[in-house]
């Protein structure tokens, strides 16, 4: 740093030492930290512990499920861990197969997901030498590459770009020497939180908060054409999502982490309470309709009420549901009136 043989971010070295776990947990993160400690020849006991963890677990990669790999693992890991081992070669083969489908010019022309793993692309024969003047034009306005501190650090090593340096300096200061795998995450967190509330069927209880979130970012959701129409009915989606919602889900990026704004046990509890309340109201309405319209064809009546209650599901909108059912029945009975 500045012509002297000292770390550019000394607080990050200390953060590594102070935050090492007893069992390390993540192979690629441990490896990166060991490299940093060994390069600067500090905290030998910490790096020794990390090396022991790597030796004990490297063989397990051959049996690991691809679904459990961190984001871009097959791209980054072979670039960091350059040893002649069968398991590393297998991972490299997976990387090479994926990279064959990526045109080199695409990497240099538009921001793609590969920029998030830029630190793993520097020595790939399939890509050749990276054209940094072009790649630097793909930075975010704050100087990062797809909000990845690791990718941005690699760009600093290769170009010494001042915008990249300022971004990392800001991150290191903000997190006291550490750095998250993605930053900023406010857009992700806001959109995911809104999405969870909507899928759980309880977004109407958070309308002011949702409006604030959506004022911050532009959000547009487009249903895929292959999704059948009935699957987009709010109550059916809420029932499916309640059954599959994970309040303790772990998000897999370049690391494993939780996002409490997105996964909360209280969200799930509220979703279940509201769903059961609405179901009880709908059941009462359905029983009442069968008594009043006993001569009506049951199948026809049930379909009309099902569509109404699946779309206009809020308990306070009873009148709208009844109007929907009556209109639907009349339209079916007298289509030419």
Secondary structure, DSSP 8 states (H G I E B T S, - for coil): -TTSSS-TTHHHHHHHHHT--SS---HHHHHHHHHHHHHHT--HHHHHHHHHHHHHHGGGGGG--GGGS-TTHHHHHHHH-----HHHHHHHHHHHHHHTTS-HHHHHHS--GGGGGGGGSTT-TTT-S--HHHHGGG--TTS-BTTBHHHHHHHHHHH--HHHHHHHHHHHHHTTT---SSS--HHHHHHHHHHHHHHTT-GGGGHHHHHHHHHHS-------TTS-GGGG-HHHHHHHHHHH--TT--EESSSEE--TTT--HHHHHHHHHHHHHHHHHHHHHHHHHHHHTTTS-HHHHHHHHHHHHHHS--GGGHHHHHHHHHHHHHHHH-TT-
